[in-house]
Amino acid sequence: MRESFRPTLFLLTGLLWLLVAFVLGLALWLSTILGHPLPQAFRLLHVHGALVGGVAQIILGAMLAFIPPLLMTGKDRPDSHPVLFGMINAGTIGMLTGFALGYSMLIGGAGLLVIAAFLSLLRGALRQARTSLVSPPLNLWFYGTALLALLGGLGVGEAMTAQLFTHQSIGQARLAHIHLNLLGFVTLTIVGTMHNLFPTVLNARLHSPRLAQLTFFVMPSGIAVLLVGFMLGNLRVDIVAGMILMIGVLLYGYNIVRTWVNAGRPRSAPSDHFLLATFFLVLAVLTGLLVTINSQWSPPPVPFGTLHLMAYTHLAMIGFIFQTILGALSHLLPITLAVSRVPSNKKRGPYLAELTKIVEYWRPIQVGSLNLGTIGLALVAALVWQFHLESLAVQIGAWICSGLLLLGFGTFAGKVCLLYARRPTL
């Protein structure tokens, strides 16, 4: 039983959490559009279910799988991690229960479980780095910085739960908590991984390792300046930070696109998702910069309400983060299943080809509906500047983009079921 808690289980359990959060998110979106928004507690359940149970758990599983090969220490490492699996999921359940009941001590205790899980991962990675005969590659520097940002973000969350911030500073603390986790942890982890995973998917070399190194210095610098801006409550510092981050994501985006062009512009489900996720990362950072500039005036020249905030945040959450996860799973699941089910290297090839073919089923529908649905959220929010929330144009647009997102997620979920149902023929 203990041998079954492999990194793949973390990926699939995280995907299940994302599915639950996705359904709740659609309910929140449609209830807002219909003029009957759900209570604030549901938003907290949606956000933390997606980010802790979903994204953080998937990243935990990915790091458990990627770090030993990068340091060439895999032979001496356990493949099963039942304690970590229990900690991340118990932490998620406890956190959501605390939000539902309004019990802050339960939220804080559950957060400590999540912190302990990632501290254990960090301690194991440092131990492997000390015993490894190779220098840590750039990916691991991204991972290390991302983990420090996560611990900082979770620490701020714990302090908020313990009510250590004053009423005047709670807004800045909340911004620091969100951006440390999303920009510092999730984004840096994805960027670091893509410098290695995207060329692997394309069977090509990264266009410029030097650009990757420059990205590593620029993006964390932008995040650090952003935190200073939050602490000072200075929008001008935030704008400077946004510009630095914009430079970083443009460097990263150029490197990714040039790698794809140099490889001959191949098309596949993983590469399509990765490329479009890169576009949404650039778009999300640019939008965040414009929102900050808009906030300098009171009232802001461009009205920015709850619906606009939902659309903006989901450019990053769905367009960048969730789409990257779909691309990574589209590449990793067939390989993982083939390796675990067919021990022989000679016999594995045909089975892997079958699984890869399943991943490519309905690719235009999956990729197109997910991206059109994400853009649709922004378009519906833009319609509110011209029409009332109850207008037919807004209502129709909201239901269309909800259906597109559901179609994209449902298509991928169906593929996962097909992958696990397809057994090798002996």
NORGI-V433394 format. One record per residue. N is the residue number from 1. OMEGA is omega in whole degrees, 0 to 359 (NA if undefined). Layout:
# NORGI-V433394
((N	OMEGA) (N	OMEGA))
This chain:
# NORGI-V433394
((1	181) (2	182) (3	185) (4	183) (5	181) (6	180) (7	180) (8	179) (9	176) (10	181) (11	183) (12	177) (13	175) (14	178) (15	178) (16	176) (17	178) (18	178) (19	179) (20	180) (21	179) (22	179) (23	178) (24	178) (25	176) (26	178) (27	178) (28	181) (29	184) (30	178) (31	177) (32	179) (33	182) (34	177) (35	178) (36	185) (37	178) (38	179) (39	182) (40	182) (41	180) (42	177) (43	177) (44	177) (45	180) (46	185) (47	184) (48	173) (49	180) (50	188) (51	183) (52	180) (53	183) (54	188) (55	182) (56	179) (57	177) (58	178) (59	177) (60	178) (61	180) (62	179) (63	176) (64	180) (65	189) (66	189) (67	180) (68	177) (69	180) (70	179) (71	181) (72	179) (73	188) (74	185) (75	184) (76	184) (77	176) (78	178) (79	184) (80	185) (81	184) (82	182) (83	179) (84	179) (85	179) (86	182) (87	184) (88	181) (89	175) (90	177) (91	179) (92	181) (93	179) (94	180) (95	181) (96	177) (97	178) (98	178) (99	181) (100	182) (101	184) (102	184) (103	188) (104	180) (105	177) (106	177) (107	180) (108	178) (109	178) (110	177) (111	177) (112	176) (113	179) (114	177) (115	181) (116	179) (117	182) (118	172) (119	177) (120	177) (121	181) (122	179) (123	178) (124	179) (125	178) (126	178) (127	178) (128	180) (129	180) (130	183) (131	182) (132	178) (133	180) (134	176) (135	180) (136	178) (137	184) (138	179) (139	184) (140	175) (141	173) (142	182) (143	180) (144	178) (145	180) (146	180) (147	176) (148	177) (149	179) (150	180) (151	176) (152	179) (153	178) (154	177) (155	176) (156	177) (157	177) (158	179) (159	176) (160	179) (161	179) (162	178) (163	179) (164	180) (165	176) (166	179) (167	182) (168	186) (169	184) (170	179) (171	178) (172	179) (173	180) (174	178) (175	178) (176	179) (177	182) (178	187) (179	174) (180	181) (181	184) (182	181) (183	185) (184	183) (185	188) (186	185) (187	179) (188	177) (189	181) (190	181) (191	178) (192	180) (193	184) (194	178) (195	178) (196	186) (197	182) (198	174) (199	178) (200	178) (201	182) (202	186) (203	183) (204	177) (205	173) (206	184) (207	184) (208	173) (209	180) (210	175) (211	178) (212	177) (213	179) (214	177) (215	181) (216	180) (217	186) (218	187) (219	176) (220	177) (221	177) (222	179) (223	179) (224	178) (225	179) (226	179) (227	176) (228	178) (229	178) (230	182) (231	180) (232	185) (233	186) (234	182) (235	180) (236	176) (237	177) (238	179) (239	176) (240	178) (241	178) (242	178) (243	177) (244	178) (245	179) (246	177) (247	181) (248	182) (249	176) (250	175) (251	179) (252	181) (253	178) (254	180) (255	180) (256	182) (257	179) (258	176) (259	179) (260	180) (261	180) (262	180) (263	180) (264	179) (265	179) (266	179) (267	175) (268	179) (269	179) (270	183) (271	178) (272	180) (273	181) (274	180) (275	181) (276	175) (277	177) (278	177) (279	182) (280	175) (281	178) (282	181) (283	181) (284	179) (285	178) (286	179) (287	177) (288	178) (289	179) (290	178) (291	179) (292	177) (293	180) (294	184) (295	181) (296	182) (297	177) (298	359) (299	180) (300	180) (301	176) (302	180) (303	183) (304	183) (305	183) (306	182) (307	178) (308	178) (309	178) (310	180) (311	181) (312	182) (313	182) (314	165) (315	178) (316	186) (317	182) (318	185) (319	182) (320	189) (321	183) (322	180) (323	176) (324	178) (325	178) (326	178) (327	180) (328	179) (329	177) (330	178) (331	190) (332	185) (333	178) (334	181) (335	181) (336	180) (337	180) (338	181) (339	183) (340	186) (341	181) (342	183) (343	184) (344	178) (345	182) (346	183) (347	186) (348	186) (349	180) (350	180) (351	177) (352	178) (353	177) (354	181) (355	178) (356	178) (357	178) (358	180) (359	183) (360	176) (361	172) (362	181) (363	180) (364	180) (365	182) (366	183) (367	183) (368	183) (369	180) (370	183) (371	176) (372	177) (373	179) (374	176) (375	179) (376	177) (377	180) (378	180) (379	178) (380	178) (381	178) (382	179) (383	182) (384	176) (385	183) (386	185) (387	174) (388	180) (389	182) (390	184) (391	183) (392	181) (393	180) (394	181) (395	180) (396	179) (397	180) (398	180) (399	179) (400	182) (401	175) (402	178) (403	179) (404	179) (405	178) (406	178) (407	180) (408	179) (409	181) (410	178) (411	180) (412	179) (413	176) (414	178) (415	179) (416	177) (417	179) (418	179) (419	182) (420	178) (421	182) (422	180) (423	179) (424	176) (425	182) (426	NA))
